[in-house]
Amino acid sequence: MTDFAEQLIQSPEPSFEQLVEGTEFMVGMVQVGTETEWSKKISEFEDFLGIGDEASKMVQEQKAKARILQ
């Protein structure tokens, strides 16, 4: 019989510093004032999630399609 506890992959617990950094980042996201700051924060958030390059590529593709349709 298989011991399922042995098969589980344990994810590391975040350190206190990582939790503080993440909290500070999220607070900063809701305190953005201008559109330029907001755009920058969205980019930082995408990078934080690890999807920055993919999201940027999708936006560029959508802009290119919109130009073609015009």
Order of alpha helices (4+ residues) and beta strands (2+ residues): alpha-alpha-alpha-alpha
